[in-house]
């Protein structure tokens, strides 16, 4: 037991370092490095408690050997600090602990953001007085920027900037203008699906078209019946695809 107490400080430091190393090599398994870091913290705390007399002596500098020990501990702390900063510059991860997943983007949104290869600006026409809407869109756009740093955004109060309102032909509250290259589009509302669809539209120079065949008993895209495909058409339109019907030749 005495040996365990004696080496607990070193064991705690090793576990903390191991926790950061597992984050480097297993970033998709945050629960592993969090568990190792937690265990390292507990062991280090116990080590400090069990060896408190030696720690006090070290701090007060009563023994000559304390200088060497202090240098060793300082080097260990410095190494951990350097490691933490190095990992922080290379990798970082956000955790969403809200039940509703408020700060978690849809996987399709993340995939769309990763396709952006040029600067994209978002202009949010939201009144200064509407703090709730401003905070909501700010949180959402910050999540977008977390996954894609080519995105920038700014707020415009439509009541204080009538010139920009006229320039962008804004007629409704909470309107977003998205611009990238020569492409510009407008979104009314603060829903993630709408904004992601607008990003899909402006990040490329030409609109993609999806064709639905007809003439051989296929379901019509304008059919709102349960067996119709109007819901599919609406979903594709929301993603900024152009939807058309094509009549196949009949023999």
C-alpha atoms as a printed R data frame, in Angstrom:
    type eleno elety resid chain resno       x      y       z
1   ATOM     1    CA   UNK     A     1   0.000  0.000   0.000
2   ATOM     2    CA   UNK     A     2   2.894  2.314   0.788
3   ATOM     3    CA   UNK     A     3   4.256  1.808  -2.723
4   ATOM     4    CA   UNK     A     4   0.895  2.688  -4.247
5   ATOM     5    CA   UNK     A     5   0.738  5.912  -2.257
6   ATOM     6    CA   UNK     A     6   4.313  6.793  -3.137
7   ATOM     7    CA   UNK     A     7   3.809  6.443  -6.872
8   ATOM     8    CA   UNK     A     8   0.229  7.762  -7.048
9   ATOM     9    CA   UNK     A     9   1.329 11.247  -8.127
10  ATOM    10    CA   UNK     A    10   3.286  9.876 -11.054
11  ATOM    11    CA   UNK     A    11   0.431  7.512 -11.935
12  ATOM    12    CA   UNK     A    12  -2.022 10.416 -11.961
13  ATOM    13    CA   UNK     A    13   0.177 12.445 -14.303
14  ATOM    14    CA   UNK     A    14   0.625  9.434 -16.609
15  ATOM    15    CA   UNK     A    15  -3.139  8.863 -16.756
16  ATOM    16    CA   UNK     A    16  -3.770 12.515 -17.591
17  ATOM    17    CA   UNK     A    17  -1.251 12.358 -20.419
18  ATOM    18    CA   UNK     A    18  -2.793  9.076 -21.598
19  ATOM    19    CA   UNK     A    19  -6.202 10.746 -21.648
20  ATOM    20    CA   UNK     A    20  -4.987 13.423 -24.043
21  ATOM    21    CA   UNK     A    21  -3.169 10.849 -26.169
22  ATOM    22    CA   UNK     A    22  -6.339  8.769 -26.582
23  ATOM    23    CA   UNK     A    23  -8.121 11.918 -27.732
24  ATOM    24    CA   UNK     A    24  -5.451 12.341 -30.411
25  ATOM    25    CA   UNK     A    25  -5.820  8.821 -31.775
26  ATOM    26    CA   UNK     A    26  -9.488  8.124 -30.972
27  ATOM    27    CA   UNK     A    27 -11.305 11.452 -31.474
28  ATOM    28    CA   UNK     A    28 -14.503  9.607 -32.388
29  ATOM    29    CA   UNK     A    29 -14.638  7.994 -28.911
30  ATOM    30    CA   UNK     A    30 -14.712 10.960 -26.488
31  ATOM    31    CA   UNK     A    31 -16.065  8.778 -23.687
32  ATOM    32    CA   UNK     A    32 -12.732  6.910 -23.544
33  ATOM    33    CA   UNK     A    33 -10.432  9.891 -23.086
34  ATOM    34    CA   UNK     A    34 -12.905 11.562 -20.712
35  ATOM    35    CA   UNK     A    35 -12.914  8.426 -18.544
36  ATOM    36    CA   UNK     A    36  -9.100  8.248 -18.544
37  ATOM    37    CA   UNK     A    37  -8.822 11.963 -17.743
38  ATOM    38    CA   UNK     A    38 -11.327 11.587 -14.917
39  ATOM    39    CA   UNK     A    39  -9.454  8.617 -13.468
40  ATOM    40    CA   UNK     A    40  -6.175 10.505 -13.768
41  ATOM    41    CA   UNK     A    41  -7.636 13.469 -11.928
42  ATOM    42    CA   UNK     A    42  -8.885 11.241  -9.088
43  ATOM    43    CA   UNK     A    43  -5.554  9.410  -8.770
44  ATOM    44    CA   UNK     A    44  -3.635 12.701  -8.827
45  ATOM    45    CA   UNK     A    45  -5.895 14.159  -6.135
46  ATOM    46    CA   UNK     A    46  -5.421 11.057  -3.954
47  ATOM    47    CA   UNK     A    47  -1.677 11.252  -4.526
48  ATOM    48    CA   UNK     A    48  -1.598 14.846  -3.371
49  ATOM    49    CA   UNK     A    49  -3.588 13.877  -0.268
50  ATOM    50    CA   UNK     A    50  -1.488 10.826   0.592
51  ATOM    51    CA   UNK     A    51   1.767 12.706   0.035
52  ATOM    52    CA   UNK     A    52   0.634 16.014   1.473
53  ATOM    53    CA   UNK     A    53   3.512 16.160   3.945
54  ATOM    54    CA   UNK     A    54   6.065 15.780   1.167
55  ATOM    55    CA   UNK     A    55   4.192 18.300  -0.957
56  ATOM    56    CA   UNK     A    56   4.210 20.830   1.889
57  ATOM    57    CA   UNK     A    57   7.910 20.228   2.403
58  ATOM    58    CA   UNK     A    58   8.451 20.671  -1.317
59  ATOM    59    CA   UNK     A    59   6.566 23.948  -1.359
60  ATOM    60    CA   UNK     A    60   8.398 25.306   1.680
61  ATOM    61    CA   UNK     A    61  11.772 24.167   0.386
62  ATOM    62    CA   UNK     A    62  13.017 22.569   3.640
63  ATOM    63    CA   UNK     A    63  15.194 19.948   2.006
64  ATOM    64    CA   UNK     A    64  17.886 20.278  -0.618
65  ATOM    65    CA   UNK     A    65  16.415 17.434  -2.611
66  ATOM    66    CA   UNK     A    66  13.209 19.446  -2.876
67  ATOM    67    CA   UNK     A    67  14.845 21.570  -5.562
68  ATOM    68    CA   UNK     A    68  15.289 18.569  -7.823
69  ATOM    69    CA   UNK     A    69  11.786 17.354  -7.036
70  ATOM    70    CA   UNK     A    70  10.380 20.806  -7.739
71  ATOM    71    CA   UNK     A    71  12.148 20.879 -11.077
72  ATOM    72    CA   UNK     A    72  10.718 17.475 -11.904
73  ATOM    73    CA   UNK     A    73   7.183 18.461 -10.975
74  ATOM    74    CA   UNK     A    74   7.520 21.743 -12.857
75  ATOM    75    CA   UNK     A    75   8.720 19.900 -15.932
76  ATOM    76    CA   UNK     A    76   5.769 17.520 -15.687
77  ATOM    77    CA   UNK     A    77   3.284 20.383 -15.382
78  ATOM    78    CA   UNK     A    78   4.924 22.223 -18.268
79  ATOM    79    CA   UNK     A    79   4.821 19.074 -20.410
80  ATOM    80    CA   UNK     A    80   1.106 18.637 -19.714
81  ATOM    81    CA   UNK     A    81   0.424 22.296 -20.504
82  ATOM    82    CA   UNK     A    82   2.333 22.050 -23.802
83  ATOM    83    CA   UNK     A    83   0.516 18.827 -24.694
84  ATOM    84    CA   UNK     A    84  -2.896 20.311 -23.937
85  ATOM    85    CA   UNK     A    85  -2.201 23.373 -26.069
86  ATOM    86    CA   UNK     A    86  -0.798 21.285 -28.913
87  ATOM    87    CA   UNK     A    87  -3.850 19.043 -28.963
88  ATOM    88    CA   UNK     A    88  -6.103 22.077 -28.636
89  ATOM    89    CA   UNK     A    89  -4.657 23.629 -31.777
90  ATOM    90    CA   UNK     A    90  -5.045 20.408 -33.757
91  ATOM    91    CA   UNK     A    91  -8.329 18.990 -32.503
92  ATOM    92    CA   UNK     A    92 -11.287 20.209 -30.540
93  ATOM    93    CA   UNK     A    93 -14.722 18.763 -29.957
94  ATOM    94    CA   UNK     A    94 -18.030 20.173 -28.835
95  ATOM    95    CA   UNK     A    95 -20.389 18.270 -26.617
96  ATOM    96    CA   UNK     A    96 -24.130 18.859 -26.722
97  ATOM    97    CA   UNK     A    97 -25.684 17.852 -23.413
98  ATOM    98    CA   UNK     A    98 -29.140 19.302 -24.156
99  ATOM    99    CA   UNK     A    99 -31.926 16.744 -24.458
100 ATOM   100    CA   UNK     A   100 -33.195 18.332 -27.668
101 ATOM   101    CA   UNK     A   101 -29.749 18.467 -29.288
102 ATOM   102    CA   UNK     A   102 -30.037 22.238 -29.625
103 ATOM   103    CA   UNK     A   103 -26.402 22.630 -30.586
104 ATOM   104    CA   UNK     A   104 -26.170 19.613 -32.890
105 ATOM   105    CA   UNK     A   105 -26.472 20.122 -36.643
106 ATOM   106    CA   UNK     A   106 -28.089 17.556 -38.881
107 ATOM   107    CA   UNK     A   107 -25.594 15.210 -40.549
108 ATOM   108    CA   UNK     A   108 -26.752 16.431 -43.974
109 ATOM   109    CA   UNK     A   109 -25.994 20.003 -42.947
110 ATOM   110    CA   UNK     A   110 -22.480 19.062 -41.830
111 ATOM   111    CA   UNK     A   111 -21.883 17.240 -45.124
112 ATOM   112    CA   UNK     A   112 -23.086 20.286 -47.064
113 ATOM   113    CA   UNK     A   113 -20.809 22.595 -45.087
114 ATOM   114    CA   UNK     A   114 -17.800 20.424 -45.855
115 ATOM   115    CA   UNK     A   115 -18.439 20.904 -49.585
116 ATOM   116    CA   UNK     A   116 -18.012 24.691 -49.394
117 ATOM   117    CA   UNK     A   117 -14.786 25.666 -51.144
118 ATOM   118    CA   UNK     A   118 -15.113 29.463 -51.325
119 ATOM   119    CA   UNK     A   119 -16.111 32.326 -48.987
120 ATOM   120    CA   UNK     A   120 -19.806 32.498 -48.126
121 ATOM   121    CA   UNK     A   121 -21.411 35.510 -46.431
122 ATOM   122    CA   UNK     A   122 -24.682 35.547 -44.510
123 ATOM   123    CA   UNK     A   123 -26.462 38.865 -43.903
124 ATOM   124    CA   UNK     A   124 -29.136 38.524 -41.217
125 ATOM   125    CA   UNK     A   125 -31.837 41.199 -41.293
126 ATOM   126    CA   UNK     A   126 -32.994 40.986 -37.679
127 ATOM   127    CA   UNK     A   127 -34.064 43.950 -35.553
128 ATOM   128    CA   UNK     A   128 -31.822 44.895 -32.644
129 ATOM   129    CA   UNK     A   129 -34.858 44.741 -30.372
130 ATOM   130    CA   UNK     A   130 -35.526 41.106 -31.299
131 ATOM   131    CA   UNK     A   131 -32.838 39.705 -29.016
132 ATOM   132    CA   UNK     A   132 -34.277 36.174 -28.992
133 ATOM   133    CA   UNK     A   133 -34.141 35.815 -32.777
134 ATOM   134    CA   UNK     A   134 -30.677 37.366 -32.917
135 ATOM   135    CA   UNK     A   135 -29.348 34.942 -30.339
136 ATOM   136    CA   UNK     A   136 -30.983 32.001 -32.071
137 ATOM   137    CA   UNK     A   137 -29.490 32.776 -35.476
138 ATOM   138    CA   UNK     A   138 -26.128 33.659 -33.904
139 ATOM   139    CA   UNK     A   139 -25.968 30.285 -32.137
140 ATOM   140    CA   UNK     A   140 -26.924 28.459 -35.329
141 ATOM   141    CA   UNK     A   141 -24.438 30.317 -37.519
142 ATOM   142    CA   UNK     A   142 -21.680 29.782 -34.966
143 ATOM   143    CA   UNK     A   143 -22.367 26.062 -35.260
144 ATOM   144    CA   UNK     A   144 -22.086 26.424 -39.026
145 ATOM   145    CA   UNK     A   145 -18.772 28.253 -38.611
146 ATOM   146    CA   UNK     A   146 -17.523 25.552 -36.239
147 ATOM   147    CA   UNK     A   147 -17.701 23.116 -39.161
148 ATOM   148    CA   UNK     A   148 -16.783 25.588 -41.944
149 ATOM   149    CA   UNK     A   149 -14.637 28.670 -41.303
150 ATOM   150    CA   UNK     A   150 -15.261 30.041 -44.814
151 ATOM   151    CA   UNK     A   151 -18.653 31.236 -43.560
152 ATOM   152    CA   UNK     A   152 -18.952 34.782 -42.222
153 ATOM   153    CA   UNK     A   153 -22.046 36.606 -41.039
154 ATOM   154    CA   UNK     A   154 -23.251 39.996 -39.888
155 ATOM   155    CA   UNK     A   155 -26.485 41.445 -38.544
156 ATOM   156    CA   UNK     A   156 -28.407 44.347 -40.062
157 ATOM   157    CA   UNK     A   157 -31.250 46.109 -38.262
158 ATOM   158    CA   UNK     A   158 -33.805 46.716 -41.047
159 ATOM   159    CA   UNK     A   159 -35.239 49.717 -39.215
160 ATOM   160    CA   UNK     A   160 -31.860 51.449 -39.000
161 ATOM   161    CA   UNK     A   161 -30.571 50.498 -42.454
162 ATOM   162    CA   UNK     A   162 -33.358 51.078 -45.011
163 ATOM   163    CA   UNK     A   163 -30.780 51.373 -47.787
164 ATOM   164    CA   UNK     A   164 -29.632 47.765 -47.396
165 ATOM   165    CA   UNK     A   165 -33.237 46.645 -47.045
166 ATOM   166    CA   UNK     A   166 -34.016 48.190 -50.427
167 ATOM   167    CA   UNK     A   167 -30.796 46.909 -51.984
168 ATOM   168    CA   UNK     A   168 -31.569 43.299 -51.068
169 ATOM   169    CA   UNK     A   169 -35.347 43.666 -51.518
170 ATOM   170    CA   UNK     A   170 -36.088 42.521 -47.983
171 ATOM   171    CA   UNK     A   171 -39.815 42.585 -47.239
172 ATOM   172    CA   UNK     A   172 -40.143 40.317 -44.185
173 ATOM   173    CA   UNK     A   173 -38.617 40.102 -40.732
174 ATOM   174    CA   UNK     A   174 -35.860 37.567 -40.051
175 ATOM   175    CA   UNK     A   175 -34.672 37.444 -43.653
176 ATOM   176    CA   UNK     A   176 -31.234 36.048 -44.445
177 ATOM   177    CA   UNK     A   177 -29.251 36.906 -47.562
178 ATOM   178    CA   UNK     A   178 -26.596 34.354 -48.545
179 ATOM   179    CA   UNK     A   179 -23.851 35.289 -51.015
180 ATOM   180    CA   UNK     A   180 -21.009 33.269 -52.474
181 ATOM   181    CA   UNK     A   181 -19.209 34.090 -55.697
182 ATOM   182    CA   UNK     A   182 -21.803 35.380 -58.167
183 ATOM   183    CA   UNK     A   183 -24.634 33.532 -56.440
184 ATOM   184    CA   UNK     A   184 -27.126 35.195 -54.087
185 ATOM   185    CA   UNK     A   185 -30.272 33.821 -52.523
186 ATOM   186    CA   UNK     A   186 -32.776 34.810 -49.864
187 ATOM   187    CA   UNK     A   187 -34.208 32.848 -46.937
188 ATOM   188    CA   UNK     A   188 -37.134 33.914 -44.759
189 ATOM   189    CA   UNK     A   189 -37.039 32.228 -41.370
190 ATOM   190    CA   UNK     A   190 -34.388 30.826 -39.092
191 ATOM   191    CA   UNK     A   191 -34.813 27.094 -39.711
192 ATOM   192    CA   UNK     A   192 -31.686 25.006 -40.261
193 ATOM   193    CA   UNK     A   193 -33.189 23.135 -43.226
194 ATOM   194    CA   UNK     A   194 -33.918 26.365 -45.113
195 ATOM   195    CA   UNK     A   195 -30.478 27.834 -44.468
196 ATOM   196    CA   UNK     A   196 -28.726 24.626 -45.495
197 ATOM   197    CA   UNK     A   197 -30.760 24.517 -48.691
198 ATOM   198    CA   UNK     A   198 -29.751 28.095 -49.457
199 ATOM   199    CA   UNK     A   199 -26.098 27.228 -48.863
200 ATOM   200    CA   UNK     A   200 -26.444 24.380 -51.332
201 ATOM   201    CA   UNK     A   201 -27.781 26.864 -53.863
202 ATOM   202    CA   UNK     A   202 -25.094 29.552 -53.585
203 ATOM   203    CA   UNK     A   203 -22.025 27.372 -53.135
204 ATOM   204    CA   UNK     A   204 -22.262 26.186 -56.760
205 ATOM   205    CA   UNK     A   205 -22.717 28.192 -59.942
206 ATOM   206    CA   UNK     A   206 -25.463 26.153 -61.547
207 ATOM   207    CA   UNK     A   207 -28.685 24.712 -60.248
208 ATOM   208    CA   UNK     A   208 -29.087 20.938 -60.373
209 ATOM   209    CA   UNK     A   209 -32.218 19.440 -61.881
210 ATOM   210    CA   UNK     A   210 -33.991 16.236 -60.849
211 ATOM   211    CA   UNK     A   211 -36.288 14.676 -63.449
212 ATOM   212    CA   UNK     A   212 -39.270 12.455 -62.669
213 ATOM   213    CA   UNK     A   213 -40.454 10.251 -65.523
214 ATOM   214    CA   UNK     A   214 -44.106  9.865 -66.409
215 ATOM   215    CA   UNK     A   215 -46.240  8.193 -69.018
216 ATOM   216    CA   UNK     A   216 -45.934  4.623 -67.775
217 ATOM   217    CA   UNK     A   217 -48.033  4.752 -64.645
218 ATOM   218    CA   UNK     A   218 -45.476  6.583 -62.495
219 ATOM   219    CA   UNK     A   219 -46.661  8.736 -59.615
220 ATOM   220    CA   UNK     A   220 -47.089 12.424 -60.456
221 ATOM   221    CA   UNK     A   221 -44.926 14.982 -58.665
222 ATOM   222    CA   UNK     A   222 -47.951 17.271 -58.285
223 ATOM   223    CA   UNK     A   223 -50.086 14.522 -56.761
224 ATOM   224    CA   UNK     A   224 -50.882 15.415 -53.147
225 ATOM   225    CA   UNK     A   225 -52.584 12.084 -52.486
226 ATOM   226    CA   UNK     A   226 -50.948  9.689 -49.984
227 ATOM   227    CA   UNK     A   227 -49.435  7.738 -52.885
228 ATOM   228    CA   UNK     A   228 -48.247 10.883 -54.651
229 ATOM   229    CA   UNK     A   229 -44.686 12.192 -54.656
230 ATOM   230    CA   UNK     A   230 -45.331 15.870 -53.935
231 ATOM   231    CA   UNK     A   231 -43.593 15.519 -50.566
232 ATOM   232    CA   UNK     A   232 -40.461 14.286 -52.332
233 ATOM   233    CA   UNK     A   233 -40.659 17.218 -54.745
234 ATOM   234    CA   UNK     A   234 -41.009 19.683 -51.856
235 ATOM   235    CA   UNK     A   235 -38.016 18.187 -50.048
236 ATOM   236    CA   UNK     A   236 -35.847 18.454 -53.162
237 ATOM   237    CA   UNK     A   237 -37.020 22.011 -53.783
238 ATOM   238    CA   UNK     A   238 -36.082 22.895 -50.207
239 ATOM   239    CA   UNK     A   239 -32.563 21.696 -50.992
240 ATOM   240    CA   UNK     A   240 -32.521 24.060 -53.994
241 ATOM   241    CA   UNK     A   241 -32.913 21.366 -56.658
242 ATOM   242    CA   UNK     A   242 -35.063 22.138 -59.687
243 ATOM   243    CA   UNK     A   243 -37.712 19.449 -60.114
244 ATOM   244    CA   UNK     A   244 -39.221 18.635 -63.524
245 ATOM   245    CA   UNK     A   245 -41.273 15.926 -65.173
246 ATOM   246    CA   UNK     A   246 -40.208 14.247 -68.400
247 ATOM   247    CA   UNK     A   247 -42.448 12.255 -70.736
248 ATOM   248    CA   UNK     A   248 -40.772  9.126 -72.018
249 ATOM   249    CA   UNK     A   249 -41.401  8.056 -75.586
250 ATOM   250    CA   UNK     A   250 -44.137  5.478 -75.949
251 ATOM   251    CA   UNK     A   251 -44.159  2.746 -78.561
